[in-house]
């Protein structure tokens, strides 16, 4: 690969490649989040619906369980009510004068106490609002012992006993059915209502039994008893009618059976006889017959009541079981929906994210591997247009979906990128060749110009004209450096080559001669050191660019200091300016340019010298960097490696240098260098002499025909001098010294008193 080709490749590789971003984002703008949102919304809605169903079934289950508990409490309370109803009838009959009720009353009191104990035990084991109400209603029975004592002592009245038992039973019955349980299921709701209606009818029957038992015991209706019995009978009929309306066929059948029993028939007959003779003085009804008939009918109603309660309890258990099954069904459905949503989401993720990851991987591989390799092959080829590259198609392009379209688009993008890279490589090659050709042509023209100027300098005897020629020579030397800079940027090597070795001092002076304001450059220290001639011209070029940069950023009245020292294995050169310095960011960017890490094609041209230095430093393996000076300004450090250094005794230089007092030029034919003496840049001009535009000393005018004491007659035309022979460095130094001493004597003689100026 040629130097120009390597330069173009290096400039391309200097383009930074952005790092791969591997962090995963989960914001709402990502595909993952959007797919998750699309799947989550209906899933959440379905789960909410299932949750509402589960909550509803939980409510139904709790209500059924509460209904079952309430039925248990109602049955226990009805047991107590049934016993209190019998105790009420017997107590009223005993107070009415029927002493035969003494034995049965004592027995029924024991049954009432046992029913109360069972109810209290059940209430203690149940913690519900219904149990709390029933427990509160039992507080009225605290007077039961007092009432019993009064009945036994004969101190109670029929109405008082009847009222106490009736009010206690009414409060307990109200507490039994005051809860709102059983309302979620229609059958439970109907069963509880029927049980309440039957309980009300049974209580009315019990009240009628007690009231007529007292009437039959005295033989007639006392004041108000007839009206009371009539009201009780009406309540009994209303309760039975309500129960018949709510009862199921089975309950209706059981109730009809209870009404057709002989006891029920006898009771109704005795009731009609009593109600038919409200003013009779003697009803002629044996109280025991009435009691037995009414008790038999009430016992039949109690049996129907137990049957209804058992059916309600069975229905509550059924509702609870069904609610539990429905709850399991809803819960299982919700779990299945969640699993299906998760599986669907996972399948969707894999079907979308996996191809996207494959596309991303292929895109990164194309950007980081395939395209750079293809571009490198194209740029390294002598004929980029003829390079045949293998392009691998994406595996996703064979699919029959949208991902195939994206993969095809990426393949097309890659092909377009390769095509553009080929076009760019061809354009860069043509541009580099054009610039190199232009640089070589300019260099040849400048070389010929320098040769012609050197010929004029040798033939010129007028110091004024000679100074102008020297100034023109200096400008041409700078033009040559600019032409060589163009060749360096396109990757060409300098055509100036020498055999042997060149001293570092001569290289430094040659570099100083190629800058504009070389008089402001001060060489503080130069250690012994010889550099191989093959690289001397390029090192001089590198130093000239750095010195020119230091002069540009230093004040016009300040000097640029240069020092060079040898460490044995390396040679260090420091160029210190007196400018205002650079920021840390600017220093970092400048050092990147000096290391050759940036391409001049992609940056502003104001720092073109840095890119030239960077190319030369990379080519010569020379280290160059900038850093802040201790006081002010910037210092440029150059380290020449030991591989380009030679020992002084082996040095046989043939310099093509422009140093202090020497102009060196290579003949147009490419032969040996031809040093030409010129004024010492540091020699001060006489007081009467002027300066050229470039600062070179002008000679004062002289008398025509007089030159340094030589002949006054015009010199006849001379034939062109033959090409000069090659001179050694010692001959060049001797010529320089002779020319300097003669020039100084001429200036002193021209400034003596009495001599024309």
C-alpha positions, 0 to 999 in steps of 0.5 A, spaced: 500 500 500 502 506 498 503 512 502 497 516 499 493 510 500 495 509 507 493 516 509 486 516 506 485 509 510 488 513 516 483 519 515 477 514 514 479 510 520 479 516 524 472 517 524 469 515 531 464 510 531 459 511 537 459 506 542 453 500 542 448 502 547 446 496 551 442 499 556 434 496 556 429 502 557 422 500 560 419 507 558 412 507 555 415 509 549 419 502 548 415 496 544 416 492 550 412 497 554 407 498 549 405 490 548 405 489 556 400 495 556 396 492 550 396 485 554 395 488 561 389 492 560 384 487 558 387 482 562 386 487 568 379 488 566 378 481 566 381 480 573 377 485 576 371 482 573 373 476 576 375 479 582 368 482 583 365 475 582 369 472 587 367 478 592 360 477 590 360 469 591 364 471 598 358 475 600 353 470 598 357 464 602 358 469 608 350 470 608 348 463 607 353 461 613 350 467 617 343 464 615 345 457 617 347 460 624 341 464 624 336 458 623 340 455 629 339 460 633 331 461 631 330 454 632 334 454 639 330 460 641 323 457 638 324 451 643 325 456 649 319 460 646 315 454 645 316 452 652 314 459 655 308 459 651 306 453 655 308 456 661 304 462 660 298 458 659 298 454 665 300 460 669 294 463 667 290 457 668 293 456 675 292 464 677 284 463 674 283 457 679 285 451 676 289 447 681 290 441 677 295 445 673 300 445 679 304 439 677 304 440 669 306 447 671 312 445 675 314 440 669 314 445 664 318 450 668 324 445 668 323 445 660 323 452 660 330 453 664 333 447 660 331 451 653 334 457 656 340 454 658 341 451 651 340 457 648 345 461 652 350 456 651 349 457 643 349 464 644 356 464 647 359 459 642 356 464 636 359 471 635 354 475 630 349 481 630 343 476 631 346 472 637 347 479 640 340 481 639 337 475 642 342 475 648 339 482 649 332 480 648 333 475 654 334 481 659 326 481 660 326 474 662 330 476 668 323 478 672 321 470 670 323 468 677 319 474 680 313 472 676 313 465 678 314 466 685 308 471 685 304 466 681 305 460 686 303 465 692 297 467 688 299 474 688 299 475 681 293 476 676 291 473 670 292 479 665 299 481 669 301 474 668 299 474 661 302 481 659 309 479 662 310 472 658 307 475 652 311 481 652 317 477 653 316 472 648 314 478 643 321 481 644 325 474 643 321 473 637 322 480 634 330 479 635 330 472 632 328 475 625 330 482 626 337 481 622 338 482 614 341 475 613 338 470 607 337 476 603 341 474 597 338 468 595 330 468 594 329 461 597 332 463 603 329 470 603 322 466 602 323 461 607 325 466 613 319 470 611 315 464 612 318 461 618 317 468 621 309 468 619 308 461 622 312 463 628 307 469 629 301 465 627 303 460 632 305 465 638 298 468 636 295 461 637 299 460 644 296 467 646 289 464 645 290 458 648 293 462 655 287 467 654 281 462 653 284 457 658 283 463 664 276 464 661 274 457 661 278 456 668 273 462 671 267 460 667 266 467 663 269 472 660 272 478 664 272 485 662 276 486 656 278 478 655 273 477 649 276 483 645 283 480 647 281 473 645 278 476 638 284 480 637 289 474 638 284 470 633 285 475 628 293 475 629 293 468 628 289 468 622 293 473 619 299 469 620 297 463 618 294 466 611 301 470 610 305 463 611 300 460 606 302 465 601 309 464 602 309 456 604 312 451 599 307 445 597 311 441 602 310 446 607 303 447 605 301 440 606 304 439 613 300 445 615 294 443 612 295 436 616 296 440 622 290 443 622 286 437 620 288 433 627 282 432 632 286 436 637 285 442 632 278 441 630 276 440 638 280 447 639 276 450 633 270 448 636 271 450 643 273 457 640 267 458 637 263 456 643 266 461 647 266 466 642 259 465 641 257 466 648 261 473 650 256 474 656 254 467 658 255 467 666 257 460 665 261 457 659 261 450 661 267 448 658 272 443 662 279 447 662 283 441 661 279 439 655 281 446 652 288 446 654 289 439 651 286 440 644 290 447 644 296 444 646 296 438 641 294 444 635 300 448 637 305 442 638 303 440 630 304 447 628 311 447 632 312 441 628 311 444 621 315 450 624 321 445 625 320 442 618 320 449 615 327 451 619 330 445 617 328 446 610 331 453 610 337 450 614 338 445 608 337 451 603 343 455 606 348 449 606 346 448 599 347 456 597 354 456 601 356 450 597 354 453 591 357 459 593 364 456 594 364 452 588 362 458 584 368 462 588 373 456 586 370 457 579 371 464 579 378 464 582 380 458 577 378 462 571 382 468 574 388 464 575 387 461 568 386 468 565 392 470 568 396 464 566 393 465 559 395 472 559 402 471 561 403 465 556 400 470 550 404 476 553 411 471 553 409 468 546 408 475 543 414 478 546 418 472 543 415 473 536 416 481 536 422 482 541 427 476 538 426 478 531 428 485 533 434 483 537 436 479 531 435 485 527 439 489 532 445 485 532 445 484 525 445 492 524 451 493 529 455 487 526 454 491 519 456 497 522 462 495 527 464 489 523 462 488 516 461 495 513 468 497 516 472 491 513 468 493 506 470 500 507 477 498 509 478 493 503 475 498 498 480 504 500 486 499 500 485 497 493 488 500 487 482 500 483 476 501 488 471 501 483 473 494 481 472 491 488 467 485 489 464 484 496 460 479 498 454 481 501 450 476 506 443 477 506 439 477 513 436 471 515 430 474 517 429 477 509 426 470 508 420 470 513 413 472 510 412 478 515 413 485 517 420 483 520 422 481 513 421 488 510 425 491 515 431 486 514 430 487 506 431 495 508 437 494 512 440 490 507 438 495 502 441 500 506 448 496 507 448 496 500 447 503 499 453 504 504 458 500 501 456 503 494 457 510 497 463 508 500 466 506 493 464 512 490 467 516 496 474 512 496 474 513 488 473 520 489 478 521 495 483 517 491 482 522 485 482 528 490 489 525 493 492 524 486 490 531 484 493 534 490 499 530 489 500 532 482 498 539 484 503 539 489 509 535 485 508 541 480 508 546 485 514 543 488 518 543 481 516 550 479 519 552 486 525 548 485 526 551 478 525 558 481 530 557 487 535 554 482 534 561 478 534 565 484 541 562 486 544 563 479 542 570 479 545 571 486 551 568 484 552 573 478 549 579 482 554 584 485 549 590 487 548 588 495 541 592 494 539 587 489 542 581 492 538 583 499 532 583 494 534 576 491 535 573 498 528 575 500 525 572 494 529 566 495 526 566 502 519 567 500 520 561 495 523 557 500 516 558 504 513 556 498 516 550 497 514 548 504 507 549 503 508 545 497 511 539 501 505 540 506 500 538 501 504 532 499 504 530 506 497 531 507 495 526 501 500 521 503 506 522 499 514 523 501 518 529 501 522 528 494 528 531 498 533 525 500 540 526 503 545 520 504 549 520 510 547 524 516 545 531 518 547 535 525 541 537 529 543 544 529 543 544 521 536 541 521 534 546 526 537 552 522 534 549 516 527 549 519 528 557 521 530 559 514 523 556 512 519 561 517 517 568 515 519 571 522 526 567 523 529 573 526 525 572 532 527 565 533 533 564 539 536 558 539 538 557 546 542 550 546 544 545 541 547 538 544 551 534 539 547 529 535 546 527 528 540 524 524 540 520 518 539 524 512 533 520 509 529 523 514 532 530 515 528 534 510 521 531 514 524 533 521 526 540 518 519 540 515 516 538 522 520 543 526 518 549 521 511 548 522 511 548 530 516 554 529 511 557 525 505 556 529 509 558 535 511 565 532 504 566 530 501 565 537 507 570 540 507 577 540 511 581 535 516 583 540 517 577 543 522 571 541 521 564 540 526 560 544 528 553 542 533 548 545 535 541 543 538 536 548 540 529 547 539 524 553 543 518 549 538 514 547 533 520 544 533 527 542 529 532 545 527 539 542 523 544 546 520 550 542 517 555 547 512 561 545 510 567 549 503 567 547 497 567 552 496 559 552 491 555 551 485 552 555 485 544 557 480 543 552 484 546 546 490 543 548 487 536 548 484 537 541 491 540 539 495 534 541 490 529 538 491 532 531 499 532 533 498 524 534 494 523 527 488 521 531 484 526 526 483 527 519 484 534 516 478 533 511 473 533 517 476 539 521 477 547 519 483 548 515 486 553 520 490 548 524 492 545 518 500 545 520 498 541 526 495 535 521 502 536 517 506 535 524 501 529 526 502 526 519 510 526 519 510 524 526 506 518 525 510 516 519 517 518 523 515 515 529 516 521 533 513 523 539 510 531 539 505 534 544 504 541 547 503 543 554 503 549 558 509 553 559 511 554 567 510 562 566 506 563 560 505 561 553 505 553 550 511 549 549 512 544 544 516 538 545 519 533 540 522 527 541 526 524 536 527 516 537 534 513 537 533 509 531 534 515 527 540 518 530 547 516 528 554 517 531 557 524 529 564 521 526 560 517 521 556 523 519 557 525 511 552 530 510 550 532 503 545 537 506 539 541 502 538 546 507 537 553 508 540 555 515 543 561 517 547 564 512 546 558 507 541 557 501 542 550 499 538 548 492 538 541 488 540 542 481 534 541 476 537 535 474 537 532 481 544 532 482 548 534 488 546 540 492 549 547 491 550 551 497 550 559 496 552 564 501 548 569 503 548 574 509 548 572 516 541 573 519 543 575 525 548 581 523 546 588 524 545 592 518 549 599 518 545 605 521 545 608 514 542 602 511 535 600 510 531 594 510 527 590 505 520 588 506 522 581 509 527 585 514 533 583 510 539 588 510 540 593 504 546 595 502 547 603 501 548 606 494 555 606 491 559 610 486 558 607 479 564 603 477 567 602 484 566 595 488 570 594 494 576 597 491 576 593 485 577 596 478 572 602 476 571 600 469 565 596 467 566 589 467 565 585 460 560 580 459 561 574 462 560 567 459 555 563 463 559 559 469 559 552 468 555 548 473 558 548 480 561 542 482 559 538 489 562 541 495 563 538 502 560 541 508 567 544 510 567 548 503 561 551 504 563 553 511 569 556 508 565 560 503 560 562 508 566 565 512 570 568 506 563 572 504 561 574 511 568 577 512 568 581 505 561 583 506 563 586 513 569 590 510 565 593 505 560 596 509 566 598 514 569 602 508 563 605 505 561 608 512 568 611 513 568 619 513 569 622 506 566 617 502 560 617 498 554 614 501 
